[in-house]
Amino acid sequence: MRIDVLSLFPDMFSGPMHDSIVGKAIENGHLTMPVTNFRDYSTNKHGNVDDYPFGGGAGMLLQPQPIFDALAATQAQAAAEGLPKGRVILTDPAGVTFDQHVAETFAHEEHLTFLCGHYEGYDERIRQLVTDEVSLGDFVLTGGELPTMVMIDATVRLLPGVLGNAESAPGDSFSTGLLEYPQYTRPADFRGMPVPDVLISGNHQKIDEWRLKESLRRTYLRRPDLIDHQQLTPLQKRLLADVRIEEEERQHLESRK
């Protein structure tokens, strides 16, 4: 996969995007990630990329010319590598909320381009370039660099061969629509806190059922809204009913203490 990033602050990507999983993906050839400073494409003699909005108002808007020309240049480079234009993603509070489903969609692409905004916003004509407008949530950041890094990290770890264990990504929270079950490692008993017996029983069928039940429990307690959007299997419905009974009993006992 090739991921192009258009940003006024390319140095922000030099550390986080070259360490850990993303860094290894680049090192192993699963990913190329050129970061372009679109100020380099400004035709203004002062290198300006922003200006005051027509009609007045606070702040400055990114001008279309530098971004249009920077995108054309990066797409030409990608075409020379035999890659399609791919998705062009604008980080914007008005966009759809980024989630695991969006990350999975992005991971199926050969080429992505992220436009990192700054200042008060964009000239509206820049939106003509994009295929996707995406937001991390209902809050405002200084620029689009941090959201872009988050989305790249969530996407790249889903690429084939990037994670050491092929089963890691499918078991993550939200990949199944549920939160991930609790996990444990050695020692089996740490300061009086033992690992659940089922996990060291060697019975993989019971282990799988325990994991599913605890995944449902955690989702039911912390993100019940996720369950409302799930098409539960008969087994999941039975386990969830057990969870509800157990949690009601636990709350009743706690209220009597």
N, C-alpha and C positions, 0 to 999 in steps of 0.2 A: 504494500500500500504506500501511496505517496500522500502526505498531508502538507499542504502549503498553508502558511500563516502570514497574513498581512497585518503588520503592527507598527506602531510608532516607537515601540520599546522592545526591539528584538532581544536585547540582552536579558530580559526577564525570563526567556525560555532556555538560556544557556545552561542553567543549573538543573532545575526540576525536570526538564525534558531529556536530560542525558544521564540520569541516575535511575536506579531501580529497574522496574519492568520495561518502561518505555526506552530507557537507555540501552538495555540489553536487546530490545527489538531492533533498534537502529544498528547496534553492533553486529547482530546476527543476520542483518539483511532483510528482515521482515518489514522494515519501515524506513522510508526516507522522509525527512521533515525540514525542508527549507523554510527559513523565516525571513521574510522580505520587509524591509522598512519602506513603507510606501511614500515616505517623505522624499526618498531618492528619485521618485518619479514626478515630483512637483515641477511644473514649468515656471513657477514664480521665481524671480531672481533672488528672493529671500528664503526660498524653500518653504514658504507657508503652505499649510494644508487645511487651514480653517479660516472662517470668516464669519462676520455678523449675519444673523438671519434677516431676510427681507421682512419688512413689517415690524421690525423691532422685537425686543425680547431679551431675556438674560442669556448669557453664555455665548459660546461659539459653536458653529456647526462644521463638521468635516465636509470639505468640498468634494465634488464628484471626480474631478479630473485626475488627481493622483491615484485614487483607488481604481478608477476605470483602467488607467494605463498600467498600473502595477498588476492588476488581475489579468489583463491581456498578455502581459509578458510572462507571468507564471504559467498561464494556460498554454502558451506557445511552447514553453519548456517541457511541460507535461506531454503535449502532443508529440514532441520530438522523441519522447520515450515510449510512444505508442499508447499513451494513456488517454482516457476520455476527459472531457472537461469536469465531469463529476459534479457532486453537490457543492454549492457555495453557501456557506453557513454564516449568517449574521447573528452576532450575539446582541440580543436586544430584549429589554424587559417586556415588550409586547409579544414576544414569540411564544411558541408552545413550551411547556415546561419540560426540561430535559429529564429523562428517566432511563431505566434499563432497556426498555423497548426501543427508545431512540438510539441508544448506544449500539444495540444489536443491529438496527437498520444501517447505521453508519459503518459498522464493521464489515458489511457485505459489499461495500464500495471499493473500487480500485484507487479512487482519487477523491480527496476532500480538500476544500479550501475554507479556512476560517478568516472572517474579517473582524478584526478587533477594533471596536469603536472607542472613542475618547471624547473629551469635552462634553458639550451639552447634548450632542446627538449627531445624526447624519443628515446631509442633504437628501431629501426624499427620493431623488432620482437614483441613488445608490441601490435602493431596494430592487430596482429592475434587474440588477446583476444576480440576485440571490435566488436560491431554490428553497432555502429553509431559514426561518427566523426562530431562534431558540433562546430560552432564558433558563437560568438556574433556579429562579424563584422570585418571590415578591419582595425584592430588596434591590437597592441601587449600589453599584460599585463604581470605582473611579474610572475603570476602563474594562475592555473585553478580554484582557490577557488572562486573568485568573479563571474566568468561566471557560475560556478556550482550553486552558491546561487541564481542567477537570474533565471536560468532555473528551479530550484526546486520551487521557489516562483511562477513562472508562471504556473507550472504544478499542484502543490498542490491545488491552489485555484480553480481548475476545478474539483476536486474530489467531488463526491456526498456527500452532507451534510456538506462540509467545510465552504461554505459561508452561512451566515444567510438567505439571500434571494436567492432562486433558480433561479430567473430571472437576477441576477446581472451579472454573467459570460457571458451568451449569448448576453447581450447588450453591452459588452465592445468593445472598439475600436479593430478592426482587426478580432473579432470573426465573424462578418458578412461580412468581406472583406472591410468594410468602417470604417471611423473614427466615433467616438461616437458623437451624437448630443449634443448641449449645455444643461446644466441642471441648475436649480435654486431651491432655498429654501426660507424660510421666512427671512425677510419681503417681501411682494409683491412689495414694493417700497423702495429701499434703496438709500437715498441721491440723489433722482431724477432719479435713474436708475430703471425703472419698469420691472417686469417680463412680458414677452409677454402675451397678453390678452388670447390667445388661451389656454395657460396652466392652466388658472384659470376659463376656461369656463365650465368645466365639460363635454364637448363633447369629448368623448374618441376617436371617429373615426377621428375627426379633429386633436386631439392631436397626434395620431399615424402618421397621414399624415405629420403634421408639423415636427415631429421628424425625419421622413424619409427624408424629404426635406432638413432639416438642416444638417443631416448626410451627404447627398450628397453634400451640399454646402461646408461644411468643408473639405470633401475629395477632391472636385474639386479645392478648393483654395490652400490646403496645400499638398496633396498627389495625384495629378491627375494620377500618374502612377498606383495607385490602381484601379481606375475606368477602365483603359485599360484592366485589367485582370478580370473584372466582367461580368457575363452574366446578364444584367439588365432586369428586368421585364418591361412590357409596362408602368406600373405606375411609376417605377423608371426613365424610359426614358423620360416620360412627365415632371416629376418634375425636372429632370436634365436640360431639355431644358428651363424650366422656370428660373432655377437658372442661367444659362448662360446669358439669356436675362437680368435678373435683375442685374447681376454683370457687364455686359457691360454698362448698363445704369448708374450704380453707378460710374463706372470709368470715363464715359463721363462727368458726373456732377462734379466729383472731379477735372477733368482736366480744367474745366471752372472757378474754384474758383480762 
